[in-house]
């Protein structure tokens, strides 16, 4: 079994499509297919159920995927350790992030500084919800991820809190709450909500806060990006609880403060180990705002 075969398998498993996986790896599809067939012969089990449109993992493939990711991550860490002898001059750094980050965590600017200081390190960026990102850090697919520390993280992960942002009520300009200075959380009980997918950190936080307040809300619409959420709110299709950072997005909505105690949307960086094995991850961590471990 070769690392190259595992890399091909992981790409096909993540893309669920051999052509896209081959394009991602910059190889021809026939070469990818041959590599995976050789791996299947060596393991004595089919890894994919193939169809004309997409491929799905078999039970054997599902069992192999986390182990393949961990093996590739360990190989990368080993290469980084050798490179560390001569300084951080090559390697890869896979970073995950939520869409919403407070102003104190300017990830894009930080990645720009990292690239300027370490141009030989290949940066990979993945945007997803907190639940997905935590799973990929734990599986070794990501070196670190900026997530919302809601609930207990998977075993083996270390969380360092970086910053927080107070929640606001977002509503349409014509909404009865739009002219208010402050709103009680309980006043939102009868309102339809626009919110993100259930594995988003902000959604988890809002669900937890409303449940703690004894409120059983109705989530009318679920979206995957901030601009769409704000547009739906602007058209009067629901209200939303959002961090103050969201006010930087242009939108025809009104933001109303919550009466204390105001819930805070926290952001943390998740890694495997403290410090993480990857030298590149350690270098990026040093550029993030100082926080506290949790």
N, C-alpha and C positions, 0 to 999 in steps of 0.2 A: 504494500500500500504506500503510495507516494503522496506528499503534501499537495502536489499539483492536482491529483485526482480529488482530494478532499476539497480543494478550492473550487474545482469545477462542480462538484456535488453541491456545495453550499450555495453557489451562485444559482444553479438550477432550482434548488429548493426555495430560495428566496424570491426568485423571479417567477416561478411556476410556469416557465416558458423557456424552451431550449434556445430559440433564436435570440431572445432578449439576453439570456445569460451569456451566450457566446459573444454578443455585441459588447456587453459589459466587461468581458474578459479580453476583448480584442483578439478573438480567435475565430476560426471558421466553425460553423455548427457541426460539421461532420467530425471534426476533431474533438469537440466537447462530447458528442454522443459516444464516440469510440472510447473516450476516457472513462465515462460513466459505465458503459457496458463492461469494460475491463474491471472496474471496481466491483460491480455486481457479481461478476464471475469469481473474483477473489473472495468475496464475502459469502458467496453461495446463496444470495437472496436478491430478489428484485427490490430496487429502492424507489422506483416511480411507477405509477400507473399512467401510461401515456395515452393522450387523445389528440385529435387533430388541432384543437384550439389551445390546450394547456396540459400541464402535467400535475399530478398530485402525488404526495408522498405515501408510500405504503407504511405499514406498521414498522417494518425494518428501517425504512428511511426516517421515520419520526424518531426512532431510537438512536439512529446514527447522528442526526443533525446537531444536538447539543454537544456531543462528544467531538464531532468534527470541528465545530466552532472553537471549543476549548483547545483542541490540538493546534489549530491554526494560530490562535492567540498566543499559545505557549511558544510556538515557533517564532512568531514575531517578537515576543519578549526576549527570546534567546538572541535573535539578531540584534535587537536594540542594545542588549547588554554588551555584546561585542563592540558595537558602534560606540558605546559610551566610553570605551577606553580612549578613543580618539575624539571624543566630544560628540554632541548631538548633530550629526551631519547627514543622516539618512534614516529611513524607516517610515512607518505610517502612524497616524494618530486618527482614530475613529471617534468622533464626538457626536453625541445625541443631544437634542434640545427640544423644549417645548416652544410653541409659537410665542407665548406671552412671557416676557421677562421684565423685571423692574428696571428703571433707568440705571440703578447702581451696578447692574450686571449687563454691560454692553458687550455681548459675546462676539458680535461681528467685528468690532474694533479690536477686541482681544485676539481673535483669530488672525486679523491683519498684522498685529504686532508679532504674533508667534511666527507667522510665515516670513516676515521681514528678518527675524532673528535666526530662523532655522529653515531656509529655503529648500534644503534637501529633503525635508520630511514631507511626505504626502499627506495632506489633510483630507479626511472624509467626514462629511456632515450628514446627519439623518435627523429629520424633524418628525416627531410623533408625539403621542400622548404619554403621560407618565407611566402608566401600566406597561405599555409596550417597551418603553425605554429601559425601565428597571429590569425587565426580563432579558433584554439584549445585553445589558451590562453583565448580569449574572451569568449569561451563557458565553461571554467572551467575545460577542460580536461588536461591542463598543468598549472603548477604553474608559470612557467616563460619560456622564450625561447630566444635564441640568434638568431637574425634575421638581415636582412639588412634594415635600415630605409629609404626605398624608397617610397615616397608618404605618404599620410596621413594614420595613423593606424586606426583600427576600434574604434568606440566610446568606451570610458571607459578604454582604454589601456594607460599605461604610458611607454614611451620609454626613456631609458638612454643610450646615446652613450658611447661606451667603447674604441674603437680603429679604426684605418683605415689602408688601404694598397693601394699603388698606383697600377694602372692597367698597364700591359705590353701586348705587342703583342706576341702571341705564333705562330710559324710557323715551317714548316718542314726545316731540314738542307739545302735542295736544293732549297728552295724558294728564289726568287730574293731579298726579304727583309731581309734574314737571316744574311747577312754581314753588314747590316746598324747599325749605332750607335743609331739613332733616326728615328722615323717615324711620319709623320703627320697623324692625324686621317682620314683626307679626302683621303689619299692614299689607304685606305682600302675599298673604295666605290665599286670597281669592284670585290672584293674578295668573294668567298663563305665562309660562317662561319660555324664552329662547335660550338654549344652552348647547354645550359641546357634547361630544361623545362620552359615554360612561368611563372610559379609561383615561380621560384627560384629568390632570391634577386639579384644575379649577373646578371641574364638575364634581369631583370627589369632595372637595372642600365645601362647595355650596350644598351638596346633598347632606353632608355631615352637619353643617351649621343649621340647616332648616329642620333636620330631624331632631337635633338637640333642643331646638326651640318649640318642638311639638307641632311643626307645620307639615302638612301633607300637600306638597305643591303638585301642579300639573305642568309637565314639560311638553309644550305643544310642538316645538320644532327643535331638531338636533342638527348641528352643523359641524364642519371641520376647519373653519377658518374665521378669523376675527372680522374681516370686512363684511362677510355674509351675515354674521350674527348682528352686527350693528345696522346693516341695511334692513334686516327683518324687524328689528326693534324700531327703527325710524319710521317704518310703514305701519306701526301700531299692532304688530302681530304678537307682541309679548314684551315682557320686561326681562332684564338680565342683571345678574350680579357680576361685576367685572372689577379687576384691579385698576387702580388709578392710572397705571401705565397705558391702559387702553385708550385713554382720552387723547393720546398723541395721534390716533388714527382719525383722519377726516371723516366725519359723519354727522348727519342732521339729527342728533339725539341730544337729550338732556341728561345730565348726571346729577344725582342727588345723594348727599352724604347720609350714612346710617348713623343713628344715635348710638352713643357708646353703650356697651363695649363693642367696638368695631372689629369684625373678623379681619384677619390679615392673610393675604396670599403670600406664602413663603416660597422661596426658591433655594434649592440645595444642589450640591454636586454629589453624584453617586459614583463610587469606584469600588473595585474589588481590592481590598487590602488598604492599609494606611501605613506607609505610602504605597501607591500602586506599583506593580512590577515595571511598567513601561516608563522609560526615562522621558519620552515625549509627553506622556500624561503628567508626570511630575512637573515638567517644565511649564505646561499649561496651567496646572493647578496653582503654581506660584504667581501667575498673572491674574488670577481671579480675586475678587474682593475677599478680605479677611473675614472669616466667619467662625462658627463654633461647630464642633463635631457633635453628632447626635446619633 
